């Protein structure tokens, strides 16, 4: 980059600025024709990039089970809870301090699951009765039963699961993925987020869970509003013609490129310039991508679009499939809203809470797996089911007992995208209180996701404030035993 003071004459200044703008235009044209082999990410930060090694997955759909699902009531069968029923957790584990940190006067005894578990699939995986349809897909899933995290409070735990850090101000997983790989469709966002559409609120921490933080802003998640217009300014103003809008953008682009010619090291500026063109292209492509009315009746029935209990989540899962088949790199769907009975945060009535939210998601997520598989997309689409932490195996006392937060153990599963099916990795203890065998930290989970996408988590870095940051900070081990 040239210092303006090194340009001695007006003629030199005009020549260099004009040449820079012309070269930018030429490079863009050559890239569009597939004739430019050099790296053009300075011109378009979302341009597709090579992975570090051959990828097993090209894209991700993350079903974020917001609020903290109980592992012992969903996927981690614990017959040992019957043996210890009614006894103190301190009797089982002397390190337990007889407090949960939140409800010190409501610490109950060890409580078996109120749900019946049965073996499913050829693998015989024991599955809770609240997942009758997802249970049909266990032979596609790799279960992680030994997850643990660093906080028992929603906001920092959400930040940890989404960004690898238990505090705000760091890029989300989807931002890191699109920074590392770009987007397969330059007419749609690389990273899309959908939240609860039943007016139950956003997850704790809101947009900080899918923000780009110090990465260029073009990599932040695009939040589809749950009601009203899904994206701001998606429709062109009625007073502006197609030609008029295109002329405005062409002039703006010309001025921006002249400004950028002498500032090519400023990646945030390149991202801002590209955002105008992306917004314009989205006006024609995004409405089609989110329009599920084009789907045949047998597909909408498969997802349960017209079912009262699950219809809202069914529509989001169907939009997710339409997004990934059009090349969107990372889609995240939040099940549940802010907290407590508005999400999987079952402090009160764990039976009613988990029955409700499993009922909202079981058919749609099962349909998503079926639909991706029959379209030949599941092999290259990584589907993740995971929340921010687990729940304690003891009762939180009350008229209808619930369960409190548990950062010491959670269960997640992955399907498609290069993972083995019908396998389980790691173990929790006899009652599901702590991860015990082959413990999996959130950093390990993130390292594995990046590995499946063809990226080395230690090499995917970004220099900020004099330090090279990465999603996995200074830790992370790939879970090779679950990779096919």
Buried (B, 14 or more C-beta within 10 A) or exposed (E): EBEEEEBEEEEEBEEBBEEBBEEBBEBBEBBEEEEBEEEBBBBBBBBBBEBBEEBBBBBBBBBBBBBBBBBBBBBBBBEBBEEBEEEBBEEBBEEBEEEBEEBEEBBBBBBBBBBEBEEBBEBEBBBBBBBBBBBBBBBBBBBBBBBBBBBBBBBBBBBBBBBBBBEBEBBBBBBBBBBBBBBBBBBBBBBBBBBBBEEBBBBBBBBBBBBBBBBBBBBBBBBBEBEEEBBEEBEBEEEEEEEEBEEEBEEEBEEBBBBBBBEBEBBBBBBBBBBBBBBBBBBEBBEEBBEBEEBEEEBBBBBBBEBEBBBBBBBBBBBBBBBBBBBBBBBBBBBBBBBBBBBBBBBBBBBBBBBBBBBBBBBBBBBBBBBBBEEEBBBBBBBBBBBBBBBBBBBBBEEBBBBBBBBBBBBBBBBBBBBBBBBBBBBBBBBBBBBBEBBBBBBBBBBBBBBBBBBBBEEBBBEEEEEEBBBBBEBBBBBEEBBE
